[in-house]
Amino acid sequence: MKKVLPDQTEVFIYEIQGRIHVLNFFVEHIVEDANKGLKNEPVDTFWESIVFRLICEWMSRYLKEESTTDDFLNDLNTALHSIRYSRYLLPPDLLPSETGYPQNAYVAQYDKIPEPKAIAADYFSNLLSRGKLKRLKRCQMEDCKKFFLGPPQAKWCSKSCGSAFRVRKKRKKDSL
């Protein structure tokens, strides 16, 4: 079994043909991937581009609805329906534990590769259920609209977007 990174707190576990795999990435990576889907940036495979675009759609809806409504959760559960899960007892070096004891985990069964819709819902639901989307924002710059993780008052994904926004606002004000 592949082990998690030492400082990793999000663990995405799946099983293919009886072997458990851990995806070593963080919420920042998924946000980056969603931005690739948003901008239709080139990725390794066509399948990945579909998954990234679908993650982007889940994030957009999550921010738009400003809460996890019953309809939102029902739609997410419907998308997850095609993935089968098995319950495993995982050692602390695979799934970090505050107590040092093994933890129960539900492991996604990917023997029969699910549709991209289900994979995107699986990734998104893992982040949502672990509270990793609390800082998720969308850039307020008209031309950008990228997702980013930031404090509650943040409006832009980068200093350059914030600067461009202020310059445009000032030019518009000066032209009046």
Summary of the structure (lengths in Angstrom):
residues: 176
radius of gyration: 18.8
end to end distance: 64.3
largest distance: 67.2
contacts: 453
relative contact order: 0.15
helix: 43%
strand: 17%
